[in-house]
């Protein structure tokens, strides 16, 4: 089925014009909000480009911008509060399991397999396989699924990883649960990790470089 609305893309000028539209569309997607009206966007582009005029003044537009921003901030705060409550509930339950130990920082860890190699320092570079999930089991990142170990500095990762790796020996495989403050905190990470998320990792320490 052809994309709608249909458009002729025969000349270089048409193709480059379409490319400008793709750039605008990408910017819209990155700044999307609930209720975004694409028809209004297209009308504004045509009004200004063709006529050099607008259908509304800055005095009308700016308060609307502010109200939309306030709505978005309120929604983000509500979601962050929900994620924090879920994280605290999960960490409380997880800490009650006999297999789990908890450090002073709040990091939770359990041994799945035991190695006998050296322990990395904070300045070391390590090779690991890992599988990262949310508490409900949804996967957000996994070198295991990619089929290729990851290499990085011990002090170049989230605080929960930095702490855990320095306790592990080469050959160890641990499951760790990171409270939000030892993961990505109130900011989250892009669109993949929501604010105030607890994260669970299975980490296999393969080598120290």
C-alpha positions as CSV (number, residue, x, y, z in Angstrom):
1,X,0.0,0.0,0.0
2,X,1.4,3.4,-1.0
3,X,2.1,6.0,1.7
4,X,-0.5,8.7,2.0
5,X,-0.7,11.4,0.9
6,X,0.9,10.4,-2.4
7,X,3.6,12.7,-3.7
8,X,5.6,12.9,-7.0
9,X,9.3,12.5,-6.5
10,X,10.6,12.6,-10.0
11,X,13.0,15.5,-10.0
12,X,16.0,16.3,-7.8
13,X,14.2,19.4,-6.5
14,X,11.2,17.2,-5.4
15,X,13.5,14.7,-3.8
16,X,15.4,17.3,-1.8
17,X,12.2,19.0,-0.8
18,X,10.9,15.7,0.4
19,X,14.2,15.3,2.3
20,X,13.5,18.7,4.1
21,X,10.1,17.3,5.1
22,X,11.8,14.2,6.5
23,X,14.1,16.4,8.7
24,X,11.1,18.4,9.9
25,X,9.2,15.1,10.6
26,X,12.1,13.7,12.6
27,X,12.3,16.9,14.7
28,X,8.5,16.6,15.3
29,X,8.8,13.0,16.5
30,X,11.6,13.9,18.9
31,X,9.5,16.7,20.3
32,X,6.1,15.0,20.1
33,X,3.5,15.6,22.8
34,X,0.0,14.2,23.3
35,X,-2.4,15.9,21.0
36,X,0.2,17.0,18.4
37,X,-1.8,18.1,15.3
38,X,0.2,17.4,12.1
39,X,-2.3,19.2,10.0
40,X,-1.7,22.4,12.0
41,X,2.0,22.0,11.6
42,X,1.6,21.7,7.8
43,X,-0.7,24.7,7.7
44,X,1.8,26.8,9.6
45,X,4.6,25.9,7.2
46,X,2.5,26.8,4.3
47,X,1.2,30.1,5.8
48,X,4.7,31.3,6.6
49,X,6.5,30.0,3.5
50,X,3.8,31.0,0.9
51,X,2.3,34.1,2.6
52,X,4.9,35.2,5.2
53,X,2.0,35.5,7.7
54,X,0.7,33.6,10.6
55,X,-2.8,32.9,11.9
56,X,-1.8,33.7,15.5
57,X,0.4,36.1,17.4
58,X,3.3,35.3,19.8
59,X,1.0,36.6,22.6
60,X,-1.4,33.7,21.8
61,X,1.2,31.1,21.1
62,X,3.6,31.5,24.0
63,X,1.1,30.8,26.8
64,X,0.0,27.7,24.9
65,X,3.6,26.5,24.7
66,X,3.9,27.0,28.4
67,X,0.7,25.1,29.2
68,X,1.9,22.1,27.1
69,X,5.3,22.1,28.8
70,X,3.6,22.2,32.2
71,X,1.4,19.2,31.3
72,X,4.4,17.3,30.1
73,X,6.4,18.0,33.3
74,X,3.4,16.9,35.4
75,X,3.1,13.7,33.5
76,X,6.8,13.0,33.7
77,X,6.7,13.6,37.5
78,X,3.8,11.3,37.9
79,X,5.5,8.5,35.9
80,X,8.8,9.0,37.9
81,X,6.9,8.6,41.1
82,X,5.2,5.4,39.9
83,X,8.5,4.0,38.8
84,X,10.2,4.8,42.1
85,X,7.4,3.1,44.0
86,X,7.7,0.0,41.8
87,X,11.5,0.0,42.3
88,X,11.2,0.2,46.1
89,X,8.7,-2.6,46.2
90,X,10.8,-4.9,44.0
91,X,14.0,-4.2,45.9
92,X,12.3,-4.9,49.2
93,X,11.0,-8.2,48.0
94,X,14.3,-9.2,46.4
95,X,16.4,-8.4,49.5
96,X,14.3,-10.8,51.5
97,X,15.6,-13.8,49.4
98,X,18.2,-15.9,51.1
99,X,20.5,-15.8,48.1
100,X,20.7,-12.0,48.0
101,X,23.3,-9.9,49.8
102,X,23.0,-6.1,50.1
103,X,25.9,-3.6,50.3
104,X,25.9,-0.4,52.3
105,X,25.0,1.5,49.1
106,X,21.9,-0.6,48.5
107,X,23.3,-2.7,45.7
108,X,21.8,-6.2,45.8
109,X,23.9,-9.2,44.5
110,X,23.8,-12.9,44.3
111,X,26.3,-15.4,43.0
112,X,25.2,-17.6,40.1
113,X,28.6,-19.1,39.2
114,X,32.0,-18.8,41.0
115,X,35.3,-18.0,39.3
116,X,38.8,-17.9,40.7
117,X,40.5,-15.2,38.8
118,X,41.7,-11.7,39.8
119,X,39.4,-8.8,40.9
120,X,39.4,-5.7,38.7
121,X,40.3,-2.3,40.0
122,X,38.3,0.9,39.4
123,X,40.9,1.8,36.7
124,X,40.7,-1.6,34.9
125,X,39.1,-2.4,31.6
126,X,37.0,-5.6,31.7
127,X,35.3,-8.0,29.2
128,X,31.9,-9.1,30.2
129,X,28.7,-10.8,29.0
130,X,25.6,-9.3,30.5
131,X,21.8,-9.4,30.3
132,X,19.9,-6.3,31.5
133,X,16.2,-6.4,32.4
134,X,13.6,-4.4,34.2
135,X,12.2,-6.1,37.4
136,X,9.3,-7.4,35.3
137,X,11.7,-9.3,33.0
138,X,11.6,-7.0,30.0
139,X,15.0,-6.9,28.3
140,X,16.5,-3.4,27.6
141,X,20.1,-4.4,26.7
142,X,21.9,-7.7,26.4
143,X,25.4,-8.5,25.0
144,X,24.2,-12.2,25.3
145,X,21.5,-11.6,22.8
146,X,23.9,-9.8,20.5
147,X,26.3,-12.7,20.8
148,X,29.3,-10.5,21.4
149,X,31.0,-9.7,24.8
150,X,31.3,-6.0,25.8
151,X,34.5,-4.3,26.8
152,X,34.6,-1.1,28.9
153,X,36.3,0.6,31.8
154,X,35.1,-0.3,35.3
155,X,34.6,3.4,36.2
156,X,32.8,4.2,32.9
157,X,29.5,2.5,33.7
158,X,26.7,3.1,36.1
159,X,27.6,3.1,39.8
160,X,26.0,-0.3,40.5
161,X,28.2,-1.9,37.9
162,X,31.3,-0.1,39.1
163,X,30.7,-1.4,42.7
164,X,29.8,-4.9,41.7
165,X,32.7,-5.5,39.2
166,X,35.3,-4.6,41.9
167,X,33.8,-7.3,44.1
168,X,33.8,-10.0,41.4
169,X,36.6,-12.3,40.3
170,X,37.2,-13.3,36.7
171,X,34.9,-16.3,36.0
172,X,32.2,-15.1,38.3
173,X,28.6,-14.8,37.1
174,X,26.4,-12.6,39.3
175,X,22.9,-11.2,39.3
176,X,22.7,-7.7,40.6
177,X,19.8,-5.4,41.3
178,X,20.6,-1.7,41.1
179,X,18.4,0.8,42.9
180,X,17.6,3.9,40.7
181,X,20.4,5.9,42.5
182,X,22.9,3.3,41.4
183,X,21.5,3.1,37.8
184,X,20.3,6.1,35.8
185,X,18.5,7.9,38.7
186,X,15.9,10.6,38.2
187,X,17.0,11.3,34.7
188,X,16.6,7.9,33.2
189,X,18.4,7.2,29.9
190,X,16.9,8.5,26.7
191,X,13.8,6.7,25.8
192,X,15.0,3.2,26.9
193,X,15.3,3.6,30.7
194,X,12.5,5.5,32.4
195,X,13.3,7.8,35.4
196,X,13.7,6.1,38.8
197,X,14.0,2.6,37.4
198,X,15.5,-0.3,39.2
199,X,17.6,-2.4,36.9
200,X,18.6,-6.1,37.0
201,X,21.7,-7.5,35.4
202,X,23.2,-10.9,35.0
203,X,27.0,-10.2,34.6
204,X,29.6,-12.7,33.6
205,X,33.1,-11.3,34.2
206,X,35.2,-12.9,31.4
207,X,38.5,-11.1,31.6
208,X,40.5,-8.1,32.7
209,X,42.4,-6.4,30.0
